Amino acid sequence: MASISVIGTGNIGSAIANIAAKGGSPVQVVARDIAKARRLAEQVGGTAAEFGSALTGEIIVLALPYPALVDVIASYGAQLDGKTVVDVTNPVDFATFDSLTVAPDSSAAVELQQALPGAKIVKAFNTNFAATLFSGEVGGVPTTVVLAGDDDEAKAQLTEVVSAGGVEVADAGSLKRARELEAVGFLQMVLAVREQVAWTGGFAVRA
């Protein structure tokens, strides 16, 4: 099973680390707050490292807010060449909560691919609330991680890790589809903020 480095110790990072560990992947937890990294690493049986340290995973998960991607690019840059890099972000304008902050014909994932041309960017997890990744279900339907990317090998690698951890996967196609995934993620967040759906619920995918 591929090893994985999860950058970020928030709810979504914790959920992804838990899924990977459950499936048998070696997990490295990376954060600026090393104490938080160590606590999560201990919970999942992994290792901890401070942000900026070497990444040991074959898969790198960026479980961070969209603005933090700038720091990842600056700190790791070419070190991510050849790696499967998973973008979890939703580039939402939190000042107005009324739009995405990327160009209408682009996405956070496409921007990341342009900044890291040697990496294999996969968009995933951004349409899932953390609670549904932990529970494995959304309103009685199994949780499905929808992903998109241009590298089939990278998508297969991530799919193997997620499936081994007990969560289903659906492939939306090329990285162009990240735009639609980010729109879905944004809409789901709006509904939750407006208390139309619970943070333990959200959209489900039924085959």
JOBEL-V278734 format. One record per pair of residues at least 12 apart in sequence whose C-alpha atoms are under 8 Angstrom apart, sorted by the first residue. I is the first residue (numbers start at 0). GAP is how many residues later the second one is. D is the distance in Angstrom with one decimal. If there is no record, write none. Layout:
i,gap,d
I,GAP,D
I,GAP,D
This chain:
i,gap,d
0,23,6.6
0,24,5.4
0,25,8.0
0,159,7.7
0,160,6.8
1,23,5.9
1,24,7.4
1,55,7.6
1,56,6.1
1,57,7.1
1,155,7.1
1,159,7.0
2,22,5.2
2,23,4.7
2,24,6.1
2,53,7.5
2,54,4.7
2,55,5.3
2,56,6.4
3,16,7.4
3,21,6.7
3,22,6.3
3,23,5.1
3,24,6.2
3,52,7.4
3,53,4.1
3,54,5.8
3,55,4.7
3,56,5.9
3,57,7.4
4,22,5.9
4,23,4.5
4,24,5.9
4,25,7.0
4,50,6.4
4,51,6.5
4,52,4.6
4,53,7.5
4,54,6.2
4,55,4.8
4,56,6.1
5,21,7.4
5,22,6.2
5,23,5.1
5,24,6.0
5,54,6.0
5,55,4.7
5,56,6.4
5,57,6.7
6,22,6.1
6,23,4.6
6,24,5.9
6,44,7.6
6,53,7.4
6,54,6.0
6,55,5.3
6,56,5.7
6,57,7.1
7,21,7.2
7,22,6.1
7,23,5.4
7,29,7.9
7,54,6.9
7,55,5.0
7,56,5.7
8,20,7.4
8,21,7.6
8,22,6.6
8,27,6.7
8,28,6.4
8,31,6.9
8,54,7.6
9,53,7.6
10,119,5.7
11,51,6.4
11,117,7.3
11,118,4.9
12,50,5.0
12,51,7.9
13,26,6.8
14,115,5.9
14,116,7.8
14,118,6.0
14,119,5.7
15,117,7.5
16,12,7.6
16,27,6.9
17,26,5.9
17,116,7.7
18,114,7.7
18,115,7.7
18,142,8.0
18,143,6.5
18,146,4.6
18,147,7.2
18,148,7.7
19,141,6.0
19,142,6.4
19,144,7.7
19,145,5.7
20,23,5.9
20,24,7.3
20,25,7.7
20,144,7.2
21,142,7.4
21,143,5.0
21,144,7.9
22,138,6.3
22,139,7.3
22,140,7.6
22,141,4.3
22,142,3.9
22,143,7.3
23,140,7.4
23,141,7.7
24,136,6.9
25,20,6.4
25,31,7.9
26,14,7.5
26,17,7.6
26,18,7.6
26,19,4.8
26,20,6.5
26,30,7.3
27,13,7.0
27,18,5.6
27,19,4.8
27,20,5.6
27,21,7.2
27,27,7.8
27,28,6.9
27,29,6.9
28,12,5.8
28,17,7.1
28,18,6.2
28,19,4.8
28,20,6.2
29,18,5.9
29,19,4.8
29,20,5.5
29,21,5.6
30,18,6.8
30,19,5.2
30,20,4.9
31,18,5.4
31,19,4.8
32,17,6.9
33,14,7.2
33,15,6.5
33,16,5.3
36,12,6.7
36,13,7.5
51,23,6.0
51,24,7.2
57,25,5.9
57,26,6.6
58,24,6.1
58,25,4.8
58,26,6.0
58,27,7.4
58,99,7.4
59,23,7.0
59,24,6.1
59,25,4.7
59,26,6.0
60,24,5.9
60,25,4.6
60,26,6.5
60,27,7.4
61,23,7.3
61,24,5.9
61,25,5.4
61,26,6.1
61,27,7.7
62,24,7.3
62,25,5.6
62,26,7.1
63,24,7.2
63,25,6.5
64,24,5.9
64,25,7.5
64,26,7.9
65,23,5.2
65,24,6.3
65,25,5.4
65,42,7.4
66,24,8.0
68,43,7.7
72,42,7.2
72,43,7.3
76,39,6.6
77,38,7.2
77,40,7.2
79,36,7.5
79,38,7.1
79,39,5.6
80,35,7.4
80,36,7.6
80,37,4.3
80,38,4.5
80,39,7.8
81,36,5.9
81,37,5.1
81,38,6.5
82,36,5.3
82,37,6.0
83,35,6.4
83,36,4.8
83,37,6.0
83,38,7.0
83,70,5.5
84,34,6.5
84,35,5.8
84,36,4.8
84,37,6.1
85,35,5.9
85,36,4.8
85,37,5.7
85,38,6.4
86,21,7.9
86,22,6.1
86,34,7.0
86,35,6.1
86,36,4.9
86,37,6.3
86,39,8.0
87,35,6.3
87,36,5.6
87,37,5.5
87,38,4.9
88,19,7.2
88,37,5.9
88,93,8.0
89,18,7.4
89,36,6.3
89,92,5.7
89,95,6.5
89,96,6.6
90,16,8.0
90,17,6.4
90,91,7.4
91,94,6.7
96,93,7.6
99,83,7.7
99,86,7.5
104,74,7.6
105,70,7.7
105,73,6.2
106,69,8.0
106,71,6.2
106,72,4.9
106,75,7.3
107,70,7.9
107,71,7.9
108,12,6.9
108,13,7.4
108,14,6.2
108,66,7.3
108,69,6.4
109,65,6.8
109,66,7.3
109,68,7.5
119,29,7.9
119,30,7.7
119,31,6.3
119,34,6.5
120,28,6.2
120,29,7.6
120,30,7.8
120,33,8.0
120,54,7.9
121,25,6.7
121,26,5.7
121,27,4.6
121,28,7.6
121,29,7.9
121,32,7.3
121,33,6.7
121,53,7.1
122,24,5.3
122,25,5.1
122,26,6.3
122,52,7.2
122,55,6.0
123,21,6.5
123,22,5.9
123,23,4.4
123,24,6.8
124,20,5.6
124,21,6.8
124,22,7.3
125,55,7.3
125,56,6.9
125,59,5.8
126,18,7.4
126,19,7.3
126,54,6.6
126,55,7.4
126,57,6.4
126,58,4.4
126,61,7.4
126,76,7.7
127,16,8.0
127,17,6.9
127,57,7.5
127,74,7.5
127,75,7.9
128,70,6.4
128,71,6.8
128,72,7.3
128,73,7.1
129,70,7.8
130,68,7.1
130,69,5.1
130,70,7.7
131,68,6.0
131,69,6.6
132,34,7.4
135,30,7.3
135,31,6.2
137,62,7.6
137,63,5.4
137,64,6.8
137,65,7.4
137,66,5.9
138,62,6.4
138,65,7.7
140,63,6.6
140,64,7.6
140,65,7.0
141,25,7.4
141,26,7.1
141,62,7.7
141,63,8.0
142,24,6.1
142,25,6.2
142,61,6.7
142,62,7.4
143,23,6.2
143,24,4.5
143,25,5.1
143,26,6.7
143,60,7.0
143,61,6.1
144,22,7.2
144,23,6.2
144,24,4.8
144,25,6.3
145,23,5.8
145,24,4.7
145,25,5.9
145,26,6.5
145,35,7.9
146,22,7.4
146,23,6.4
146,24,5.2
146,25,5.9
146,26,7.6
146,31,7.9
147,23,6.0
147,24,5.2
147,25,5.2
147,26,5.4
147,27,5.1
147,28,7.7
147,29,6.1
147,30,6.1
148,24,6.4
148,25,4.6
148,26,4.0
148,27,7.7
148,28,8.0
148,29,7.8
149,23,7.5
149,24,4.8
149,25,5.4
187,14,6.2
187,15,7.0
